[in-house]
Amino acid sequence: MTLRFAPSPSLRHVALAAASFAALATAGGAAQAQTVVKIGHVGPVSGPQAHYGRDNENGARMAVDELNKQNISIGGKKVTFELLAEDDAADPKQGTAAAQKLCDAKVNGVVGHLNSGTTIPASKVYNQCGLPMISPSATNPDLTKPGYKNVFRLLANDNALGAGLANYAHGTLKLKKVAIIDDRTAYGKGVAEVFAKTAKQLGMEVVSQQYTNDKAVDFMAILTAIKNKKPDGIFFGGMDPQAGPMLRQMQQLGLTKTYLFGGDGICTDKLIELASGAKTLGNVVCAVGGASLEKLAGGKDWRARYDAKFPGQFQVYSPYTYDATMVLVDAMKRANSVDPKVYGPKIVEAAYQGVTAKVQFESNGELKNPAMTLYGYKDGKKTPVN
């Protein structure tokens, strides 16, 4: 005889209740479904330019932290933002490797790179894998020349910076003779060539053109050759790890009345430390492709928030990485999608009021109506001069 056991009513009720609870839990989980949006950032966080890279990364990280407090939903799902930061050490090969790594990680967008020499080759990688990228600091005009639809620049390029400095040297300072030094990088060479070309067009004499590299610290031979030409000013196309020693050596050689011009690469707070008390710091005139934070609505408040979060680390580009991150997310919101193929075309339609500017782009990815600020170092502090 086969015995059959039926579950008791109480056990049946327990089973039904457990099944109902599991269904509710599943439904609740679906209602709370989240999308993780990965924003890639690349900059040099090792090597002599690490202070630039940390500052840039800080700006992007600050934006991500603030976005995560806004409870943003895109495509019907709550979004959590995550920063994937890579180091390119200001080296083009490491830059392309970092770009490929972000492509493989399927990040949703990229803020970077810092240097023109790393950004230009990396942009080709991002174009091939369909990732939108916004550089906060690469100023060489060649970045946008290939016409990639996914590549954008958030500040003025070298054509504006080099020409603006030459015009100031000629029109305001009334200089007659200038010398040129560049570090042979895409950035340094590019901005120096624009300065030299504009200086000649304005009637200034370029008395010497010298070359170095982005690892050098000894410029005595170059500066001695320049001194013999008696220029009123020297333009240096390069970064502050070289400009600091250059200022000290200019003082040693008695070039104490000679101006040192440079683009945004030398226009940092770090330059004060690198000049090690050289009085020639007071002869520096440098240009940044944006308006000064002090003159922007909300600029002082943004800087106060940055300094509270990253004390003593501000250099120059972090407001641009902050804005670049916000512009990517603004495009995602307008497209109602975090898919690069869907939101990417919306970036060029941006009309985003950022910390650095009202961000709008030309069809080629250049910023519309970019501002430019000239700075000097008065009493050891970087100060706008226009």
Backbone torsions as a table, in degrees:
resi	resn	phi	psi	omega
1	MET	NA	132.6	179.6
2	THR	-92.2	130.1	179.1
3	LEU	-96.0	131.7	177.9
4	ARG	-113.8	132.5	180.0
5	PHE	-113.2	120.9	176.2
6	ALA	-95.5	141.3	178.6
7	PRO	-65.0	143.1	178.7
8	SER	-68.0	155.3	178.9
9	PRO	-55.2	-37.2	-177.8
10	SER	-67.7	-39.7	179.0
11	LEU	-67.3	-39.4	178.4
12	ARG	-60.5	-41.2	179.6
13	HIS	-64.4	-40.3	178.3
14	VAL	-62.5	-42.3	-179.5
15	ALA	-64.5	-44.2	179.0
16	LEU	-62.9	-40.0	179.6
17	ALA	-65.0	-40.1	179.9
18	ALA	-65.4	-40.5	179.3
19	ALA	-65.3	-40.5	179.2
20	SER	-64.8	-40.7	179.5
21	PHE	-63.4	-41.7	179.4
22	ALA	-64.0	-39.4	179.3
23	ALA	-65.1	-42.3	178.6
24	LEU	-63.1	-40.9	-179.8
25	ALA	-63.4	-40.3	178.8
26	THR	-64.9	-43.4	179.1
27	ALA	-63.5	-40.9	178.6
28	GLY	-63.1	-38.6	178.9
29	GLY	-64.5	-39.8	179.3
30	ALA	-64.8	-38.6	-179.6
31	ALA	-64.0	-30.2	-178.4
32	GLN	-96.8	14.4	-177.9
33	ALA	-54.7	137.6	-177.6
34	GLN	-124.2	151.2	174.3
35	THR	-111.8	128.3	175.4
36	VAL	-93.1	119.0	179.3
37	VAL	-103.9	119.3	-177.0
38	LYS	-97.9	121.2	175.4
39	ILE	-104.3	121.8	179.1
40	GLY	-86.7	143.7	172.8
41	HIS	-133.5	136.3	177.3
42	VAL	-131.6	133.0	175.8
43	GLY	-167.1	169.6	179.6
44	PRO	-80.6	105.6	176.0
45	VAL	-106.9	11.1	170.2
46	SER	-135.7	159.1	-179.8
47	GLY	87.4	-176.6	-173.7
48	PRO	-66.6	-15.4	178.7
49	GLN	-103.3	18.6	-175.5
50	ALA	-62.6	-29.1	-179.4
51	HIS	-66.3	-33.2	174.3
52	TYR	-65.9	-48.0	-176.1
53	GLY	-63.0	-40.9	178.3
54	ARG	-64.5	-41.8	179.0
55	ASP	-61.2	-46.0	178.2
56	ASN	-60.5	-47.6	-179.6
57	GLU	-61.2	-39.4	178.7
58	ASN	-58.3	-43.3	-179.6
59	GLY	-61.4	-44.1	178.6
60	ALA	-66.4	-40.2	-179.6
61	ARG	-65.5	-38.9	178.2
62	MET	-61.8	-42.1	178.1
63	ALA	-62.8	-44.9	-180.0
64	VAL	-61.0	-44.6	179.3
65	ASP	-60.8	-42.4	-179.2
66	GLU	-70.5	-36.9	177.4
67	LEU	-63.5	-38.1	-178.6
68	ASN	-69.3	-13.9	177.0
69	LYS	-89.9	-3.8	-174.8
70	GLN	-95.2	-1.9	-179.8
71	ASN	49.9	53.3	-176.9
72	ILE	-78.1	137.5	173.1
73	SER	-119.0	134.3	177.9
74	ILE	-133.6	129.8	-178.7
75	GLY	64.0	30.1	177.6
76	GLY	80.3	6.2	-179.9
77	LYS	-126.0	141.0	175.1
78	LYS	-65.9	138.3	-174.5
79	VAL	-111.1	133.7	170.6
80	THR	-114.6	129.5	-177.8
81	PHE	-97.7	143.2	-178.7
82	GLU	-136.6	134.5	179.1
83	LEU	-96.5	124.7	172.9
84	LEU	-106.2	107.1	-173.2
85	ALA	-102.9	132.8	178.8
86	GLU	-123.3	152.4	179.8
87	ASP	-105.4	126.4	175.0
88	ASP	-110.1	-1.1	176.6
89	ALA	52.1	24.6	-178.6
90	ALA	61.4	23.6	-178.2
91	ASP	-110.6	125.5	-176.8
92	PRO	-55.8	-40.0	-179.7
93	LYS	-66.1	-42.8	177.1
94	GLN	-66.9	-30.8	179.3
95	GLY	-64.2	-45.4	179.3
96	THR	-69.4	-34.0	177.2
97	ALA	-65.4	-41.4	178.2
98	ALA	-64.9	-39.6	178.9
99	ALA	-62.1	-44.2	179.3
100	GLN	-64.6	-36.5	179.1
101	LYS	-62.8	-41.0	178.9
102	LEU	-69.4	-36.6	174.6
103	CYS	-60.5	-46.4	-178.8
104	ASP	-65.1	-31.1	179.2
105	ALA	-78.6	-5.1	179.6
106	LYS	55.0	47.3	173.4
107	VAL	-65.9	162.3	-175.8
108	ASN	-89.5	-17.8	179.1
109	GLY	-175.9	165.4	-174.4
110	VAL	-130.5	136.3	169.4
111	VAL	-110.5	116.7	-176.7
112	GLY	145.0	179.5	-3.3
113	HIS	-91.6	-173.5	-178.6
114	LEU	-83.3	-53.6	-174.8
115	ASN	-85.8	145.5	174.8
116	SER	-60.8	-38.6	-177.3
117	GLY	-64.5	-24.4	175.6
118	THR	-96.8	-33.8	-175.5
119	THR	-69.4	-41.4	-175.8
120	ILE	-62.1	-51.1	177.2
121	PRO	-67.8	-32.7	179.5
122	ALA	-66.7	-32.5	-178.3
123	SER	-60.8	-32.2	177.9
124	LYS	-66.3	-39.2	178.7
125	VAL	-64.4	-46.9	-179.7
126	TYR	-63.6	-36.4	178.4
127	ASN	-63.8	-40.3	-179.0
128	GLN	-67.0	-32.7	-178.7
129	CYS	-99.8	3.8	172.8
130	GLY	75.1	30.5	-179.4
131	LEU	-100.3	127.0	172.8
132	PRO	-67.1	138.8	176.9
133	MET	-136.9	141.5	175.4
134	ILE	-125.0	116.8	176.4
135	SER	-85.6	132.2	178.6
136	PRO	-89.1	-5.0	-167.9
137	SER	-155.2	-8.6	179.7
138	ALA	-77.9	117.4	-170.0
139	THR	-107.8	-6.5	-179.9
140	ASN	-63.9	128.1	-178.3
141	PRO	-57.5	-23.3	-177.8
142	ASP	-63.4	-17.8	-178.1
143	LEU	-57.5	-41.3	-175.6
144	THR	-98.2	-1.8	-177.2
145	LYS	-65.6	-33.8	178.9
146	PRO	-65.2	-17.3	177.8
147	GLY	80.3	22.1	177.1
148	TYR	-61.5	134.6	-177.4
149	LYS	-78.8	-9.3	-177.2
150	ASN	-104.1	4.2	-172.3
151	VAL	-110.2	129.0	-177.7
152	PHE	-136.5	153.6	178.5
153	ARG	-126.1	136.1	-172.0
154	LEU	-102.8	13.6	179.6
155	LEU	-153.0	173.8	-178.8
156	ALA	-63.7	148.1	178.7
157	ASN	-91.4	-178.9	-174.5
158	ASP	-63.4	-25.8	177.7
159	ASN	-60.5	-38.2	179.0
160	ALA	-76.9	-43.2	-175.9
161	LEU	-67.3	-50.9	-178.6
162	GLY	-62.5	-43.7	-179.9
163	ALA	-68.1	-39.2	179.6
164	GLY	-62.5	-40.7	178.9
165	LEU	-68.6	-40.5	178.6
166	ALA	-64.6	-40.7	177.9
167	ASN	-64.2	-37.8	178.1
168	TYR	-68.2	-42.7	179.2
169	ALA	-60.0	-41.3	-177.3
170	HIS	-81.9	-50.8	-172.0
171	GLY	-78.0	-38.7	-176.4
172	THR	-95.8	-46.5	-176.9
173	LEU	-88.6	-13.2	177.2
174	LYS	60.3	37.5	-179.7
175	LEU	-75.3	148.3	-178.6
176	LYS	-108.1	-37.8	-174.8
177	LYS	-128.9	134.6	179.4
178	VAL	-134.5	154.1	173.8
179	ALA	-117.3	157.2	-176.4
180	ILE	-124.4	135.0	169.9
181	ILE	-130.0	134.7	171.5
182	ASP	-137.3	158.0	-173.5
183	ASP	-93.7	9.3	176.2
184	ARG	67.5	8.0	172.3
185	THR	-81.4	167.6	178.3
186	ALA	-57.3	-40.0	179.6
187	TYR	-70.4	-57.2	-174.6
188	GLY	-60.4	-44.6	179.5
189	LYS	-64.6	-42.8	-176.6
190	GLY	-63.9	-48.8	-176.8
191	VAL	-70.6	-33.4	178.1
192	ALA	-66.6	-40.1	179.8
193	GLU	-64.3	-38.9	178.3
194	VAL	-66.8	-42.9	178.3
195	PHE	-60.2	-48.2	-177.7
196	ALA	-62.1	-44.3	-179.5
197	LYS	-62.5	-45.1	-179.2
198	THR	-67.7	-39.7	178.8
199	ALA	-58.6	-44.3	179.7
200	LYS	-65.2	-41.0	178.6
201	GLN	-61.8	-31.5	-179.4
202	LEU	-83.4	-7.8	178.1
203	GLY	99.8	5.2	175.2
204	MET	-79.6	150.9	179.3
205	GLU	-96.2	125.8	174.0
206	VAL	-90.7	104.3	-170.1
207	VAL	-87.1	-17.3	-178.7
208	SER	-159.0	142.0	176.6
209	GLN	-130.8	113.7	-173.4
210	GLN	-120.5	159.9	-176.9
211	TYR	-132.5	146.0	175.7
212	THR	-139.7	-155.8	175.4
213	ASN	-141.1	171.2	-173.0
214	ASP	-83.3	13.0	174.4
215	LYS	-117.2	-9.0	-173.6
216	ALA	-69.4	152.1	174.1
217	VAL	-134.5	-8.8	-179.7
218	ASP	-111.4	114.5	-176.8
219	PHE	-120.9	16.4	-174.0
220	MET	-61.3	-43.4	-178.6
221	ALA	-65.8	-43.9	179.2
222	ILE	-63.1	-46.6	-177.2
223	LEU	-68.5	-33.0	177.5
224	THR	-65.7	-43.4	177.7
225	ALA	-62.1	-38.6	179.0
226	ILE	-69.4	-41.4	-177.8
227	LYS	-56.5	-38.6	-179.1
228	ASN	-64.4	-18.4	179.6
229	LYS	-89.8	-7.8	177.9
230	LYS	53.9	55.2	178.3
231	PRO	-78.8	156.8	173.8
232	ASP	-82.1	-25.2	-179.0
233	GLY	-152.8	157.6	176.9
234	ILE	-122.9	131.8	172.7
235	PHE	-100.8	128.6	177.0
236	PHE	-114.9	118.2	173.7
237	GLY	-92.9	100.7	-177.2
238	GLY	175.4	-160.0	-172.9
239	MET	-116.9	170.2	-173.5
240	ASP	-68.7	-24.3	176.2
241	PRO	-61.5	-23.5	175.5
242	GLN	-94.8	-35.2	-177.7
243	ALA	-65.5	-33.5	179.1
244	GLY	-61.4	-57.3	176.4
245	PRO	-60.2	-34.6	179.4
246	MET	-60.3	-41.9	178.6
247	LEU	-64.2	-40.9	178.8
248	ARG	-64.0	-41.1	-178.3
249	GLN	-74.5	-29.4	173.1
250	MET	-62.2	-40.2	178.6
251	GLN	-66.0	-42.1	179.8
252	GLN	-61.1	-33.3	-178.6
253	LEU	-89.4	2.2	178.2
254	GLY	81.6	15.6	177.6
255	LEU	-86.0	54.6	-171.8
256	THR	-85.6	-11.3	178.6
257	LYS	-112.0	9.5	-177.9
258	THR	-96.2	126.8	178.6
259	TYR	-69.8	147.9	170.2
260	LEU	-118.3	115.1	179.1
261	PHE	-99.9	151.7	176.5
262	GLY	-166.7	162.6	177.5
263	GLY	-82.0	-160.3	-176.8
264	ASP	-66.8	-16.6	179.4
265	GLY	-63.3	-26.4	178.5
266	ILE	-106.9	-3.0	-170.6
267	CYS	-88.9	61.3	-173.9
268	THR	-124.3	162.2	171.9
269	ASP	-68.4	-29.8	-179.2
270	LYS	-61.9	-27.8	-178.8
271	LEU	-58.9	-32.5	179.0
272	ILE	-59.7	-45.2	178.9
273	GLU	-68.7	-42.5	-176.8
274	LEU	-68.2	-26.7	178.1
275	ALA	-76.0	-13.5	173.6
276	SER	50.1	45.4	175.1
277	GLY	82.4	5.1	179.4
278	ALA	-63.5	132.2	-179.6
279	LYS	-67.0	-21.2	179.0
280	THR	-64.6	-14.3	175.5
281	LEU	-56.5	-32.9	179.4
282	GLY	-69.2	-9.7	178.9
283	ASN	-97.5	4.4	-177.3
284	VAL	-80.6	134.4	168.4
285	VAL	-127.9	119.2	-177.1
286	CYS	-131.4	161.5	-174.2
287	ALA	-124.8	140.0	174.9
288	VAL	-123.9	138.0	-175.7
289	GLY	-81.0	58.8	176.4
290	GLY	-175.5	170.9	176.6
291	ALA	-77.9	152.7	179.5
292	SER	-70.1	143.8	-179.0
293	LEU	-57.3	-34.3	-177.7
294	GLU	-61.1	-26.9	-176.4
295	LYS	-97.7	-1.0	-176.4
296	LEU	-101.4	140.8	175.5
297	ALA	-62.2	123.7	-178.9
298	GLY	86.8	-6.4	-177.5
299	GLY	-64.7	-45.1	-179.1
300	LYS	-66.1	-38.8	178.4
301	ASP	-64.8	-42.0	178.7
302	TRP	-61.4	-45.1	-179.0
303	ARG	-63.4	-37.3	178.5
304	ALA	-64.5	-40.5	178.4
305	ARG	-66.0	-41.2	179.1
306	TYR	-62.1	-49.1	-176.8
307	ASP	-63.3	-33.3	177.9
308	ALA	-68.3	-34.6	-177.5
309	LYS	-85.6	-36.3	-177.3
310	PHE	-132.8	69.1	-174.2
311	PRO	-59.4	133.0	175.3
312	GLY	73.7	12.3	-175.7
313	GLN	-110.5	-6.6	-177.2
314	PHE	-63.8	135.9	175.8
315	GLN	-123.6	-77.1	-178.3
316	VAL	-154.6	-39.8	-167.3
317	TYR	-97.3	-8.7	-175.1
318	SER	-57.3	-35.2	175.5
319	PRO	-61.9	-29.4	-179.2
320	TYR	-75.9	-38.0	176.4
321	THR	-68.7	-35.3	175.4
322	TYR	-60.2	-51.8	179.9
323	ASP	-63.3	-40.1	-179.5
324	ALA	-60.3	-41.2	177.9
325	THR	-63.2	-44.6	180.0
326	MET	-64.4	-36.8	179.9
327	VAL	-66.8	-40.5	175.9
328	LEU	-58.4	-47.3	-177.1
329	VAL	-69.5	-35.7	176.0
330	ASP	-59.0	-40.6	178.1
331	ALA	-66.4	-38.3	176.9
332	MET	-61.3	-42.9	179.7
333	LYS	-62.6	-45.2	-177.5
334	ARG	-67.1	-30.8	178.3
335	ALA	-86.5	-13.0	-174.3
336	ASN	55.7	38.0	-179.1
337	SER	-157.9	146.3	175.6
338	VAL	-102.6	3.7	178.6
339	ASP	-73.2	121.2	-178.9
340	PRO	-52.7	-34.8	-178.7
341	LYS	-69.8	-26.2	-177.3
342	VAL	-90.8	-47.9	-176.0
343	TYR	-85.1	-21.9	-177.3
344	GLY	-51.8	-47.7	180.0
345	PRO	-64.2	-15.1	179.5
346	LYS	-80.1	-17.3	-176.8
347	ILE	-62.4	-41.9	-177.6
348	VAL	-65.2	-17.4	178.6
349	GLU	-92.5	8.8	-175.6
350	ALA	-57.7	144.0	169.8
351	ALA	-144.4	61.3	-170.3
352	TYR	-100.5	127.0	177.0
353	GLN	-83.5	102.6	-179.2
354	GLY	-98.2	-172.6	176.2
355	VAL	-71.6	-38.0	-172.6
356	THR	-90.9	-24.3	-174.9
357	ALA	-174.9	168.3	164.2
358	LYS	-80.1	105.1	-170.5
359	VAL	-79.9	111.9	173.0
360	GLN	-139.0	143.9	-173.7
361	PHE	-114.3	148.1	166.9
362	GLU	-73.7	167.5	-178.4
363	SER	-62.6	-22.8	-180.0
364	ASN	-91.2	5.1	177.8
365	GLY	94.4	-3.7	176.3
366	GLU	-78.3	150.3	177.6
367	LEU	-70.1	135.7	176.3
368	LYS	-75.2	138.6	174.6
369	ASN	47.3	54.1	-177.8
370	PRO	-68.4	138.7	175.9
371	ALA	-84.1	165.9	175.0
372	MET	-144.5	136.0	178.9
373	THR	-121.6	132.0	173.4
374	LEU	-95.2	140.3	-179.3
375	TYR	-126.7	152.1	168.0
376	GLY	-128.4	178.6	179.6
377	TYR	-119.6	99.9	-176.7
378	LYS	-104.6	122.8	-178.1
379	ASP	53.4	39.5	176.0
380	GLY	75.0	16.6	179.3
381	LYS	-128.5	136.2	178.2
382	LYS	-69.4	124.4	-171.4
383	THR	-135.7	132.5	176.7
384	PRO	-61.9	140.9	178.4
385	VAL	-114.9	0.5	175.0
386	ASN	-137.7	NA	NA
